[in-house]
């Protein structure tokens, strides 16, 4: 192998963009939704759009049900691309938060350079939300299934 082969390999990646991941891999103990809100572009003050679908992005505030999760890992946001605000699952009597599952999850790695030194961080995305164990979810209206 010569140096030009090495150069070619360092300039192209086999995986680009978001990496598909199962809900249970991200949240093996489950998750709870606190709420959902539109993501607004800081500069234009307009709804931020998903680069792949062109749909508005919504942020679902989530608490990881893992009893070992601490600090920043305990509370995360999952971005959902949808024409209208995703409908969260119904409340469950006796629980302070709404149990939730996400459909078609993906993890997007990026470089966070806001701290003292850059670090790899991850953005969580999904195509829809549903109640845990529920058959069929509440997909983004742009991806509605015919009844």
FENWOWO-V278111 format. One record per backbone hydrogen bond with DSSP energy under -1.0 kcal/mol. CO is the residue of the C=O (numbers start at 1). NH is the residue of the N-H. If there is no record, write none. Layout:
co = <CO;CO>
nh = <NH;NH>
//
This chain:
co = <2;3;4;5;6;7;19;22;22;23;27;30;31;32;33;35;37;39;41;46;48;50;55;56;57;58;59;60;61;62;63;66;70;71;74;76;78;79;80;92;98;101;103;103;105;106;107;108;110;112;119;121;123;124;125;127;128;129;130;131;137;138;140;141>
nh = <6;7;8;9;10;11;107;25;26;27;30;65;100;63;98;61;59;48;45;41;57;54;50;82;39;80;37;78;34;76;32;69;73;74;64;62;60;126;58;95;33;130;127;128;21;125;19;123;121;119;112;110;108;79;106;140;103;138;101;134;139;129;143;144>
//
